Amino acid sequence: KSIACRYEETGGASPYNGQVLHLTDQLAREIRSSGIELPVFAAMKNWHPFLNEVLPEIHQKGHRKGIGVFLTPYTGASAGARYKEAVESAKSSLKLSELSYFYLDGWHQQKLFIEMQGDMITQALEGIERDKQQEVPVIFSFHSLPAKLDQFDSKNCYSEEAQLASSRVAKHL
């Protein structure tokens, strides 16, 4: 099936966009409930709200420094690095060079990420009879396009990072 057909099945758009906006709202509420006044914005490379829509708003509100959090645990050129490039390109085209960001790089090796993945798998296995759990294969699946990019871009380490995260989750299990 094409991606367009899959989107039609989910209402015409990727569910990811709504999930990002929901996560942004949750994060903002969590930060405020901790007594910290820190603005949280969602900006996307390929859909609304686009980076070139949000960066001027950030600038207009007087913010000049920020933290960029990419919702991918991987840092490779096809993942985190492409998002950094998109932010820098949008800043440049909008002539907002005074905006400065520190980026949180991938977290594919972080203990809590590994534990969370393992816990989710364990939770899924709980729905299976105990004596059959050992027979259930666990499949780690990733995008295929980044693997192709690994061949052409020495900065792209997606496959290596995915393999490392998968092996650490497996060890955790």
N, C-alpha and C positions, 0 to 999 in steps of 0.2 A: 504494500500500500504506500502511496505517496504521503508526504508529510501533510499536504493540503487535505487529503482524505481523512487522515487521523485527526486533524484539527476540526473538520466538519463533525466528526463523531463526538467531540468534546464541546460542541457549541460554537465552532467557528474560529476559535483562538486557542493558543497554547494556555493550559492551566497555569503554567509557570508565571505568567505576568500577574495574575491575581494573587498567587502565592507570595511573590516578591512584595507586592503592596501590603498584603496582610502581615508579612514578617516585619516590614518597615514600621507599621503601626504598632505591632507588639513590642518591638525594640524601643520605640519612642516612649511608650507607656512604662516599660520596665525601667528605663533610665530615669524618667520623671518620678516614678514611685521610690527610687533610691535617693531622691532629693537633689538630683543633678539636673541643671538646666542646660541641655545640650540638644541642638537641633539635629534631626535625622531626616535625610532626604533619600528618595529612591530615584535613580536615573538609569536608564537602560541604553545599551548600544544599538539594539535593533527594534525597539518598540517604545510606545509611550509609557511613561514620560521619557522622552529622549534626553540624552546628555545636553544637547544644545538648547533644550527648553529649560532644564533645571539649573545648569551652571549660571546663567544670568540671574535667576531668582536668588541663588545662593549669594552671588556678588552683590545684588541689590539690597539684600538684607544685612550687608556689611561683614559677612564672613570672608576671611582671606586664607585661613588655614583649615585643613580638615583631614579626616582619616577616610581612606577609600577601602571599603570592604567588598571584595568580589565574592559572589556566592558560588564559588567553586573551590574545592579543597586543593586544586592543582595549580602549579605556577607556570607550566610550560607555555610556549609561544601561542598555542592554540587555546589556551585557557586564560590564566591571569595576565600574562604579558600582553595579549591582544586588548584586554580591557584597559590596561594602563595606556597603551597607544591610543585608544579611542578617547580617553579623558584628555590626554595631552593634545590630540588633534582638535578636539572640540574647544579646548581653552585657546589654542592658537587661532583657530578660525573666528572665534568670538572676541579675540584680542583681550583675553582675560589672563594675561601672563602672571598677574599678581596673585592669582589663586595658587595655593601650594598644598599638595597632598602627600601624606605619608600613607603608604599602602600596606595593608596586612597581607602578606604573601600566604601562599597555600598552607593548609593545615592538615594535609594528608598523613603527616607523621605524629600529629598531636595525640596524646594519650586519650583525651576525652572523645575525640573523633573515632578512634579505633574502638574504644569501649562502647560507644553509642552504636556503631555498626554491628559489633558483636552482640550487644544486647537486643538489637532489633531482630537479628537472625535467631537468637535464642528464643525470643518471644514468638516468632513465627513457628519454630519447632514445637512449642508447647501445645499447639493444636494437633499434633500428630502423636499417635500412640507411642509411648516411651520405648518399647522394644523395636519399633520401626524407625526411630529417629536416626540411628546410626547409618541407615541405608539411604537417607535423603541426601542427594547431591546439593551442594551449595555452589551456585554459579556467580562469579563476579563478572559483570558485564559493563563495558565502557563504550563510548563513542568510537566508531571505527575511523572517522576522518582524521583525528589527531594522530593516529598510528601511522597513517600515510605521510603526514606532515613531518613526523620524526625523521623520515628518510631524507628530507630535503632541507631541514633546518636544524642545525646543531644546537640551537638554543631550546628546541622543543624537547622536553623530557617527560611528556605526558605518559607515554607507555611505561617508562621506568617508574614514575611516581605511582601510577595505577597498580603496577606489579608489587611495589613495596607496600602500599596500603593494603592490598589484598592479602599479602602474606602475613602482615601484622594482625589483620582481623582474624585470619585463620588460626594463628598462634593464640590469639586471645580466646578464641572458641575452645 
